[in-house]
Amino acid sequence: MAVTEKADLDMIRNSIGKIAEGFDLNYWKQKGDTKAYPWDFKDALARGGWLGMFMPEQYGGMGLGLAEVGIVLDELGQRCGFNACSLFQYWVFPPGPVIHHGSQAMKDEFLPKLATGEEMMCFAVSEPDNGVDTSRLTTFAKKDGNRYTVRGRKVWISNAQHADRVLLLTRTSPRNPERPFDGMTLFLTRLKGKKGVEITAIEKIMRNAVDSNEIVFDDFEVFEDEIVGAEGKGFKCLLDGLNPERIAVAFTAIGLGRGALNLAVQYAKDRVVFDRPIGQNQAVAHPLAASWIRLEAAYMVTQNAARLFDEGKPCGPEANAAKFLASEAGFGAADQAMQSHGGFSMATEYHVSRFWMETRHLKIAPISQEMVLNYVSDKVLGLPRSY
């Protein structure tokens, strides 16, 4: 993929910044408090064509790369917070397996609707009992002719309350300990209005404008022509999305950290104690300066990972390193922003506590810091695998 000129990157940032001006932190607080999906924000992104920016041009997208997507996530993270980033991400990344492995008919029928925002999808992989060991998922699709009936449970499924379709990972044959990732099949199927599915929202402490859900499937029908890739090879279809997801989360964490830092810097300028702004005190100023340095370093590592991905080069270690460093730097900045606000950090009108909760979450999801270290220990350093 061709490298985008700096002027074009600046244009992307400025364009997203102008959209974000119409959806300030008070807007996002209200949406979170009322658990209301931000349809007007989604429509603003759709009008600009941004929902399809990572999608091939032949399906109505912009055909841009992860470096450009990262600009959007950084800007939205700073100005709006995690709800905005999350909404954007679920249009950009879940379609990856369909783009790379779906049938031509599936891509022609579905991707243009996604690029324009006409349809929404969700992504159902995680289950209540298997943690990060995807090979042990138990949701099963039993074949009968050209149809399958699905039974099982999925958890932490974002967007399911409103999604038109679901990208659903199931087993179609029992787990083989010798080849544990074989026998899983990925389906793209209609969700809204179908029988055999129950969707229940999960109560949570943050990112409440975008719903998270448990889904129970009971004789839920899917069909042979809805398989993404080949039967029994669904996990391999997912792998194309792992590195870009980690890099996207890194850009998001950096944006959130910068947003929290911006709030803290302004507060440190405005808050006067003992006849001087608190930002004049090195005990306040130096930790904020250190937070900026760490965010900049994480951003450089993340940009490098995005560049490698866009050039079609291996980037597993770099993607994981970016996720690790950005999550640490983002939460560190938000935590220092809380400290700088003192007692007022507890007041929701200052917004900083929301950034703190959101950055903390990204040390856990979509992969924990510990699992990143496991990956680097095994794949990079060549140490014996611990699990």
Phi, psi and omega in degrees: 000136181295145178285131180283136178294152180302322179299324179290321177297320177296323178297318178299312181299316180295321180294316178293322178299322179293321176296316183296334179301332180277358184222076188281183184296329177292323174302312183289328175297315181296318180295320178292318181297323183264359181054045183255127181294135186277070184298322182293326175293316177302318180294326178294319176295320181296319180299327178276357181080008188287337180294335181255019188293333182264005185260146179304146183299330183295344178251016177095006180269183179268341180068028181270173186255185183290330177298320179288320175301322180298326176298317180296313182295320178297314182293315179294323178299316181293315191271331189238322184106188191291327179304316181293316179298317182295316178303311181298315184300323185285351167269332190271317191259321179305331179290352185310310179299327178291316180300318186270334189229352180289158175293160179298321179296319179298314181295317181296324184279324191259314190298319178299325179292327178287318183298326181272351183086005179296324179237157177235149178232164170231172192227109189248098178238307187297145177232161186298330194246356186254359178055229181269002179272083184298334182297342183260016176297149186242350176302126190236136175250111182268126186276141175214095185070235179262009180240160177229149171246130187254135172226137178154183183229142173234152184221155183059044181265109181283147175075000187295333179297332186240354188292140174280325183224161178231137170266108196243122177262126181228170164267142171240359171209155183298156180294131175255114183303334179284329179224071192294339182265358172281162175084009175255140184233138182254129179241143166249114187218161175296142178243311185296126175084359181272155177278161174083019180219136177233126184245124182234125180291144178262127175289132184215171188268350185203172182050050186273353174284340175246121188287148169238144193216157162260137178238129175249124177255130180221102186056044177278125186273134168226166188230161185302321182283001176261004178286134174265119185081228182237152177302135179083356183241025185294325182296322179298327178293330180287332188300328179299338183265352187289312181295313178297328177296315179297320180292320178297318178297323178298312178300321180296313180299322178294316179299316178296318178298319178293322178298316178295319179296319178301317178297318182292320180296315180295320178297319181293334175282324188270330186281119182250123176224136185055041173065025177207149176296141184295336177293349176282344180273130183297332179296336174266315187292316186296316177298326177292320177296319178296323177298318178299317181298315181294321177295319178297317179297316178297323180296320179295318177296320180291319176300320179296317178298318179296320179298315179299316179298314182294333178273002178074023182260156176302138184212021181302308179298319181292321179295317179291320177297320179298315180298317182296307184293319182293321178296319178294313182293319180296312179292322178301317179294317180293322179294320177291327176296321175299314181297320181293329178282346181059222182299331181289350175298337180279346181275122185295339180296340179273349172070343188295328180294329177294316176299322181298313179295320183292318179290327178298321180301324186283357168278349181253316188244153356280357175215139184286161176300324180295321179289329173297315179295324174300316180299312182294319178303316185279303191280329183262312184272344178075023178281156180302139181292138185266357183211000000 
